[in-house]
Amino acid sequence: MDQPLRVTVTAETNPAAYLKEEGFSQMAEVNVSGWQQVCALDAIPELGARVVKSAHGNIAVFRNAENEVFALLDKCPHKGGPLSQGIVFGRKVACPLHGWNIGLDDGNAVAPDVGCARSFQVKVDSGQVWLEV
C-alpha cells in the first residue's frame, strides 16, 4: 500500500492554492480552528487516506468505495498504530499493526475490542474536502 500523502495547510496560506502549487508534496500544519479546505476528493484514493498535520496531531482523512469521507486521529486506540496506513472497507478501517477494526463514522473499535479514536467533522463541497479542526 502506498504511503499516505501528508498535506500541509497554514493560517498564512490559501490552502487550495498552496496545495495546488505544492502538488501535495509538503507537510504543513493547520494552525487555525474552524473548517479548513484540505484537498479535492479525487486526491484521496478510493479505499485510502490522506494525512493532515494539526495541533491535535495527525488526522487521517479517509475515502471509502461509496465516496464517503471520514476523519479520525491517525492513532489506533489499541497501540497507536497509524490508521491512515490501514485497509479501508465499508465504513471501517483495519489497523495495520494488529488488525483492530475501527468505525470510520465514530472512531469506535468494533467489538470485542474496546477503545475510540477521536473523530473530526469532514464534508465534501463542490468536489473539495473540508475538515473542521
GUVEX-26640 format. One record per residue: residue in three letters; x, z, y of N, C-alpha, C in turn. Coordinates in steps of 0.05 Angstrom, whole numbers, padded with zeros to 5 digits, always signed. Layout:
ALAXZYXZYXZY/...
This chain:
MET+00017+00000-00024+00000+00000+00000+00018+00000+00025/ASP+00010-00016+00045+00026-00017+00070+00024+00009+00084/GLN+00046+00015+00099+00046+00039+00115+00025+00036+00137/PRO+00011+00058+00144-00009+00055+00166+00005+00050+00192/LEU-00008+00034+00208+00001+00027+00235-00001+00052+00253/ARG+00019+00058+00268+00018+00080+00286+00013+00069+00314/VAL-00008+00079+00327-00017+00069+00352-00010+00089+00374/THR-00002+00078+00397+00006+00095+00420-00013+00090+00444/VAL-00023+00112+00454-00040+00110+00478-00033+00133+00496/THR-00028+00128+00522-00023+00149+00541-00043+00148+00564/ALA-00045+00170+00578-00063+00171+00601-00054+00152+00623/GLU-00029+00145+00624-00018+00128+00645-00022+00098+00640/THR-00031+00091+00616-00033+00063+00610-00062+00055+00605/ASN-00067+00030+00607-00092+00019+00599-00090+00015+00569/PRO-00104+00030+00552-00100+00029+00523-00102+00001+00512/ALA-00123-00014+00520-00127-00041+00509-00104-00059+00516/ALA-00095-00059+00541-00073-00076+00550-00047-00068+00536/TYR-00043-00042+00535-00018-00031+00523-00016-00040+00494/LEU-00037-00035+00479-00037-00042+00450-00032-00072+00446/LYS-00045-00088+00463-00042-00117+00461-00013-00125+00467/GLU-00002-00114+00489+00025-00121+00496+00045-00112+00475/GLU+00041-00089+00463+00060-00078+00444+00056-00088+00416/GLY+00034-00102+00411+00029-00113+00384+00027-00090+00364/PHE+00018-00067+00372+00015-00044+00355+00041-00035+00342/SER+00063-00039+00356+00089-00033+00344+00101-00006+00354/GLN+00088+00006+00373+00098+00031+00385+00081+00055+00378/MET+00093+00078+00380+00079+00103+00375+00075+00116+00403/ALA+00051+00126+00408+00047+00139+00433+00027+00162+00429/GLU+00021+00176+00450+00004+00199+00448-00021+00195+00465/VAL-00043+00207+00455-00068+00208+00470-00066+00235+00485/ASN-00063+00234+00511-00059+00258+00527-00084+00267+00543/VAL-00105+00252+00541-00129+00258+00556-00152+00263+00537/SER-00172+00278+00546-00195+00282+00529-00217+00262+00536/GLY-00236+00260+00517-00258+00240+00521-00254+00217+00502/TRP-00269+00196+00507-00268+00172+00490-00244+00155+00497/GLN-00228+00147+00478-00204+00131+00481-00207+00105+00465/GLN-00202+00082+00477-00202+00057+00462-00177+00057+00445/VAL-00180+00052+00419-00157+00053+00401-00147+00025+00393/CYS-00165+00008+00384-00157-00019+00375-00182-00035+00369/ALA-00178-00060+00363-00200-00077+00353-00207-00068+00325/LEU-00232-00071+00317-00240-00064+00290-00223-00080+00270/ASP-00218-00105+00276-00203-00123+00257-00174-00114+00254/ALA-00164-00097+00272-00136-00087+00270-00134-00065+00248/ILE-00156-00055+00239-00156-00035+00217-00163-00050+00192/PRO-00145-00051+00172-00152-00066+00148-00176-00054+00133/GLU-00192-00072+00121-00214-00062+00105-00202-00045+00083/LEU-00215-00022+00079-00206-00002+00060-00178+00010+00067/GLY-00173+00011+00093-00147+00021+00103-00151+00039+00126/ALA-00128+00045+00139-00128+00064+00161-00107+00057+00182/ARG-00110+00067+00205-00090+00067+00227-00087+00096+00236/VAL-00064+00102+00247-00058+00129+00255-00055+00130+00286/VAL-00068+00150+00298-00066+00155+00327-00053+00182+00330/LYS-00031+00183+00345-00018+00209+00350-00032+00221+00374/SER-00040+00247+00372-00054+00260+00394-00044+00289+00396/ALA-00054+00303+00416-00048+00331+00420-00058+00348+00396/HIS-00078+00337+00382-00089+00351+00359-00072+00346+00333/GLY-00053+00328+00335-00038+00319+00311-00045+00291+00305/ASN-00034+00280+00284-00041+00252+00277-00070+00250+00267/ILE-00084+00230+00277-00111+00225+00270-00112+00199+00255/ALA-00123+00199+00231-00126+00174+00215-00153+00162+00221/VAL-00154+00137+00229-00179+00122+00234-00182+00103+00211/PHE-00203+00107+00195-00208+00092+00170-00229+00070+00174/ARG-00228+00050+00158-00249+00029+00157-00255+00024+00127/ASN-00281+00026+00121-00289+00021+00093-00298-00008+00089/ALA-00307-00014+00065-00316-00042+00059-00341-00050+00074/GLU-00356-00031+00084-00380-00037+00099-00375-00039+00129/ASN-00349-00039+00137-00340-00039+00165-00349-00014+00181/GLU-00353+00008+00167-00358+00033+00180-00331+00045+00186/VAL-00329+00059+00209-00304+00072+00216-00308+00103+00217/PHE-00286+00117+00210-00286+00146+00208-00260+00155+00219/ALA-00258+00180+00228-00233+00191+00238-00230+00220+00228/LEU-00207+00225+00216-00201+00252+00206-00172+00259+00214/LEU-00167+00285+00217-00140+00294+00220-00125+00284+00195/ASP-00101+00272+00200-00086+00259+00178-00071+00279+00161/LYS-00087+00299+00151-00075+00320+00135-00095+00330+00115/CYS-00089+00326+00089-00106+00336+00068-00108+00366+00069/PRO-00132+00378+00065-00135+00407+00065-00121+00420+00042/HIS-00113+00406+00021-00100+00417-00002-00071+00424+00003/LYS-00055+00403+00007-00026+00407+00010-00015+00392+00035/GLY-00033+00383+00052-00024+00370+00076-00016+00341+00074/GLY-00023+00328+00052-00016+00300+00048-00028+00282+00069/PRO-00014+00259+00074-00024+00240+00095-00048+00224+00085/LEU-00072+00232+00093-00096+00218+00084-00096+00188+00091/SER-00082+00181+00113-00081+00153+00121-00068+00135+00100/GLN-00053+00147+00082-00039+00132+00061-00055+00133+00035/GLY-00079+00145+00036-00095+00147+00012-00112+00122+00007/ILE-00127+00122-00015-00144+00100-00023-00172+00105-00013/VAL-00182+00086+00003-00209+00088+00014-00229+00075-00006/PHE-00250+00089-00012-00271+00078-00030-00297+00090-00021/GLY-00316+00072-00016-00342+00081-00005-00339+00096+00021/ARG-00348+00121+00021-00346+00138+00044-00327+00162+00039/LYS-00307+00156+00023-00287+00176+00015-00259+00164+00016/VAL-00239+00183+00017-00211+00175+00015-00198+00194-00006/ALA-00182+00182-00023-00167+00198-00043-00140+00204-00031/CYS-00133+00230-00030-00107+00238-00020-00085+00226-00038/PRO-00064+00215-00026-00042+00203-00042-00025+00223-00057/LEU-00026+00248-00050-00009+00268-00064-00021+00278-00090/HIS-00045+00287-00089-00057+00300-00113-00085+00289-00120/GLY-00094+00268-00106-00119+00256-00114-00144+00270-00105/TRP-00142+00290-00087-00167+00302-00077-00183+00281-00063/ASN-00209+00281-00067-00228+00263-00053-00239+00278-00029/ILE-00236+00265-00006-00245+00276+00020-00267+00258+00032/GLY-00289+00270+00039-00311+00255+00052-00302+00245+00079/LEU-00305+00219+00084-00297+00208+00109-00316+00216+00132/ASP-00341+00220+00126-00360+00227+00147-00358+00255+00157/ASP-00348+00274+00141-00347+00302+00150-00321+00316+00144/GLY-00303+00303+00129-00277+00315+00123-00277+00335+00100/ASN-00300+00340+00088-00302+00359+00066-00291+00349+00040/ALA-00277+00366+00026-00267+00359-00001-00292+00357-00019/VAL-00290+00339-00038-00312+00335-00058-00308+00356-00080/ALA-00330+00369-00088-00330+00389-00109-00317+00377-00134/PRO-00302+00393-00149-00300+00422-00148-00279+00432-00127/ASP-00265+00413-00113-00246+00421-00094-00259+00432-00069/VAL-00245+00450-00055-00257+00463-00031-00237+00461-00009/GLY-00246+00453+00015-00229+00451+00038-00241+00430+00057/CYS-00230+00428+00081-00241+00409+00100-00218+00400+00119/ALA-00218+00373+00123-00200+00361+00143-00217+00358+00168/ARG-00206+00364+00191-00221+00362+00216-00230+00333+00220/SER-00255+00329+00228-00265+00302+00234-00268+00298+00264/PHE-00266+00273+00272-00269+00266+00300-00290+00245+00303/GLN-00304+00244+00326-00324+00224+00331-00310+00197+00336/VAL-00320+00176+00324-00309+00149+00328-00333+00130+00329/LYS-00329+00108+00344-00351+00089+00346-00338+00061+00350/VAL-00355+00041+00345-00347+00013+00350-00366+00002+00371/ASP-00354-00009+00392-00370-00021+00413-00357-00048+00420/SER-00373-00070+00417-00363-00097+00423-00337-00103+00408/GLY-00336-00094+00383-00313-00100+00366-00289-00083+00371/GLN-00291-00063+00389-00269-00045+00395-00275-00017+00384/VAL-00254-00005+00373-00257+00022+00362-00250+00043+00383/TRP-00268+00062+00386-00264+00084+00406-00263+00110+00391/LEU-00246+00128+00399-00242+00154+00387-00246+00176+00408/GLU-00261+00196+00401-00265+00218+00420-00245+00240+00413/VAL-00228+00247+00432-00208+00268+00428-00211+00289+00449/
